[in-house]
Amino acid sequence: MPRLYAFLRAINVGGHTVTMAKLRALFEELGFAGVETFIASGNAIFDASSKSTAALEKKIEAHLEGALGYEVKTFLRTAPELVALAEHKAFPDARVLAARAYCIGFLSQPLDAAAKTALDGLKSGVDDFHVHGREVYWLCKVGQSESKFSNVVFEKATKARVTFRGANTVAKLAAKAK
């Protein structure tokens, strides 16, 4: 039974609040085993018998929307995928250390050429991006709240859904996955 890591978009924003106990219960209702959450930002870890992550994403999204009354886009990664994406060197270490924010965005599928071009257009003296597989690495020289970049800006430019997590959070989850 593979161990999976779910990154949920917009689970606790826009006036919505879902406790991690409630989120665990919702995942358990789907028949998943070993369910746990990781910090209160929409990260769930679980075991599932299905090997089709795409099918599981749709199943989780439908269940959460039915239970919560709003869309919760879901991005799943296996333990090996999570470890690999956390270890990927998107930027030189010196740039990462100098940045105020370093985040990893999870996508359902790799960006196409038009979306990559649109993302390149969002690069600035403050924000830089690196695309690798189904992830977007965002390096921000200032605090995230001081940047003009956001999920909404990304999604409008690329026409792709995404959820971002701090690289430190991803590294802690990857350490659990090893």
N, C-alpha and C positions, 0 to 999 in steps of 0.2 A: 504494500500500500504506500504510494508516494506521499511524501510530506510536501505540502504546498503552502505558499506564502501569498496572501491576498492583500493588494493595495487598493483601497477603496477611495473613490473620488467623491468629495463633497458629502461625507457621512455626517459631519458635525459643523455645517456652515449654514448661513442663511436662516438662522433662527431654529434650525433643527438640532436636537441634542439626543444622541443615542449613547447610553451608558455602555461600557465595555462588557458588563454582565449581560445586558440585552443583546449586544452583538454576538457574544458567544452563544447565547440561547438560539438566536436566529440561525447560526451556522449549524448548531446541533440538530435543529429541526430538519435540516437537509440530510441528516444521516451521517454527517462527518464525525470522525473520531479525533480524540486528542486535541480538541479545539482550545486555542488560547489566543489572547490578544496581546499586542505589544504597543505600549503607550497609547494614549487616547487620541490617536489621529487616524484611525481607520486602517489598522494593520491587523490581519488575522492569520493565524497559522493553524493548519489542520491536516488530517490524513483523509484521503479519498481513494476509493477503489477505482474510479474512472481515470483513464490515462489521457483523455481528451481535455486539455485545459480550456480550449475554446468552448466546448460544450458546457463545462463547469462554470465558466465565466457567465454565460447566458443564463444558466440555471440559478446562480447566485443573484445575478441582477434582477431576474424576474421575481425571485422570492423576496428580496429586500424591498423592491418597489411595491409589491403586494402588501408587505407587512408595515412598511413605513409611509407609503403614500407618495414617494418621490423617487426619481431615478438615482441610483448609486452605481455609477460605472465601476466595473471591477477588472483589475489587472492581476493575473496569476503568474507566478514564477515557481519553478521547481527549485529544490535546494541547490543543485549544481548550477542552474542558471543564475540564482541569486548570488552565489559565491563568485562566479565569473564576472558578473556585472559590477559587483562591489570592488573587485580587484583590478578592473579595467583602468588603465592610466589614460584618462581623457585629456589631461593637461599636465604640464611639468609640475613636480612637487612644489617648487618655489612659488609658482602662480597660485596654487591651491592654498598654500600657507598664507599668502598675502591677501587673499580674498576674504571678504566679510561673510559671504555665503557661498556654499557649494552644494548643489542639489542634483538629484537624479530624477528624471521624469520617466514614467512608465507608459508605454504605448501598447495598443493591441497588436499592431503590426508595424514593420519598418516604414519610415516615411518614404513617399515616392519622390521623384526628382523635383517636381514642382513644389512640394512641401519643404524639401531641403533648401531650395532656392529662396522660398519665403522666409524660412528660419534664418538663413544667412543675412537677409535684409533686416533682421531684428538685432543683429550684432551692433554693439556700440562701444564707446570708451568705457562703459560700465559693465555691460553684459557680453559674455561670450558663450558659445554653444559648441557642443561636439555631439554628433550622432553616431551611435554604434548599435547596430541591431535594432531591438525594440526599445532602446533607451535614448534619452536626450540628457546630456550632462550640461548643467548650467552653472557657470562661474560668474559670480557677481562681486564687483569690487567694493560696493557699498552694501548697506543692509537691504534686505529684500524689500522692505517697505519704502525705501528711497529709490528703488528702480522703477522704470516705466514698464518693465516686463512683468507678466502675470500669466496664469493659466488661460484667462480669457483672451489676452493678446496672442498667446501661442495658438489657441484653438481657432481664432478668427483668421490668423495668417496661414496656418497649415491645413485647416479643415480636418484636423485629427484630434481626438480626445486624449487627455493626458492627466496624470496626477503626479505631483512632485513630492519627494521626501528629501530631507537633509541627508547628505552623504554619511554623516555620523550615525544616523538612525539606520540607514541601509547597512553600514558596516557592522553595527551591533546585531542586526538580524542575520547577516551573513555569518557572523561568528557562531550564532546559535545553530545555523544550518550545517556547519562543518562537522 
